[in-house]
Structures are given as structure tokens and as C-alpha cells.
Amino acid sequence: PAAACRAGCPNKMLPLSAATIGAETRPCDGGQPGRQWCDASRSFEERAAALVRALEPEEKAELLVNDWAAVPRFDMPPYDWWTEGLHGVARDGVATSFPQVIGLASSLNKTLWGLVGDATATEARGKHNRRDGRRNHGLTLWAPNININRDPRWGRGQETPGEDPAVNREFAVAYVNGTGKS
């Protein structure tokens, strides 16, 4: 089943462009009969419920971890939810590395925060084009961290916009809106 694919299954990711990816298929290509989750006329809720009903218990269990295995019978590729994006996606290879969030937040520049979110998302999409299911190649960014930094003993204050709830809110809004632009 799905666990056997951890070592390597056919990589049939969702290509952004057939010209760049080649002849790979997407999970809903080809009008697969009986795949209600591929029917775009249905609501998101109906499509999600149909997919969950179709998965075997073992396949569902494989999807509960951050590095899920492929589900070849549905052309679902492997995926890893762990993409560090707090100050760019440079953790895995070439990409822009931005200052720590506490430094960005101290600029009080909402435009900058949005541009950092946009650049981070753009570079994440570039890494995701590889479609290899590896850590830090997904589109699920672990950012922004908007925990209020109340106690320095926590040790991760540099990952947050700081102590001010209003700055945290504004940082989150600008960053998240920026990630949606790319």
C-alpha cells in the first residue's frame, strides 16, 4: 500500500505547466470515472468527503504525518508539510534568506512585510516545481509565527514580531497577504 511508496513511487505531481514537466499527469487528469473529488462542480466539502471515503485506512494513516507517502492508485504524489518559511526558504538550497522576524518587525514597514511574504512564497513555489515530495519543497509554509513574545526564557523570541499584539497582528496580515500574491 501507501507505505511501500516511501522508497520511491512514480512522481505524478500537479505540474504548473505541462511544457515544463512533460507528460506527467495530475490526480484529476483524464476524467477518471468515479473520482467525485475531481468534479469541480461539487463543493470543496463534498470533494474532500468523497476523497476521504475512497481512501483505505492505511492510506489515511499515511497522510497524518508531515511527510506523507504517495497514493499511486489516485495519482497522488508524496508531499511534505514541513517547509520552514519564517525568514525565507533558504533552509534547503538556494533562496533568499531574510532577517529574523523580530528584525523585520522592528522596521514597522508593512509593505516590506508583504514583500517578504511574496518573495518567500514565490521561492517556495519554485522549489515545489521539483515535485519530489521532499522536506522544504512543499507549499505549506511554517510562517508566520505570531506567538506573543512575553517571556525571554522561551528562547524563540527572534522568530516572532515581538511583544506588541498590534504589531503581531499587522505583521501576520501583511505577510500572509504577501504569500497569496505569488
WONOR-V616756 format. One record per helix or strand of 2 or more residues. SS is the DSSP state (~ for helix, > for strand). FROM is the first residue (numbers start at 1). TO is the last residue. If there is no record, write none. Layout:
# WONOR-V616756
{{SS	FROM	TO} {SS	FROM	TO}}
This chain:
# WONOR-V616756
{{~	2	7} {~	18	21} {~	36	38} {~	44	54} {~	57	62} {>	67	68} {~	72	74} {>	79	80} {>	83	84} {~	90	92} {~	101	106} {~	110	128} {>	141	142} {~	152	154} {~	157	159} {~	165	179}}
